[in-house]
């Protein structure tokens, strides 16, 4: 199986140069969102994120440390259960 995978071009590298670049940028943006603190992700999915936390804001660089993310967007630490 790994042998077949090596023979095929990556999905990100298929198509014209412009299509490849567009796909690679989208993939990078989506992968960055995986760095969000779980409680922030949940707030977004529940529609309970603070007004300061916008899609435009998420497109810009943001801290990778969860505590720094909460501070940046004014989100309190999640309660421990």
N, C-alpha and C positions, 0 to 999 in steps of 0.2 A: 504494500500500500504506500509506504513512504517513497518507494521508487517511482510510482506513478505520479505522486505529488510533485516530485522534482522535475518531471517532464513538462508539466503544465505551467504556463505563466501565471503569476499571482493575479487574482481578480482585480487588485488595485492597479496592476500594470497593463490591463487590457484596454483597447480602444485608442482613440487619438490622444495626442499629447495633452490637449485641453481637458478631455474627459478624464484622463489619468490624474491630472493635477487636481481637478475638482473632487474626484473620489478620495484622493489621498488627504485633501484638506478636510473633507467631511469626516473621514475616519479619525483624523487627529482630534477634531473638535469633540466628537462623540466619546473617544477614549479619555479625553481630559475630564469629562463629566464623571467618570468612575472614581476620580480623586475626591469628590465631594463627601463630606461627612455623612454617614447614614441618616442621621436625624434631619439634616438639611435636604437630602434627597427625598425623604418621606414628606417633609413639609411642602416641597415643590409638587410632588405627586398628589398630595391632599389639597393643593391650592391654598396652603396656609403660610407661604413664604412671605417675608416682609416686603413691602413695596420697593425697597432699595435693591432687592435681589431680582434682577431682570435678565432676560435672555441676552440683551446687549452686554450686561455686566459679566455674564458667564462666558461670553466670547473673548473677553480680555483675560490676561493672565491673573490668576488668583492663587492665594497661598495653598500649599499642599498640606500643611498641618491643620488638622480639624479645629483646634482651638483658635488658630489665627483666622480661619474662615469664619467662625462664629463671631469673632471680634470685628472683622471687616464688615459683616452684614448685620451686626447688632442682634445676634441670636444668642439667647442664654443657653448655658450648658444643659444637656438633657438630664432629667431626673434619673437617678439610679433606682432600679427596682429591687 
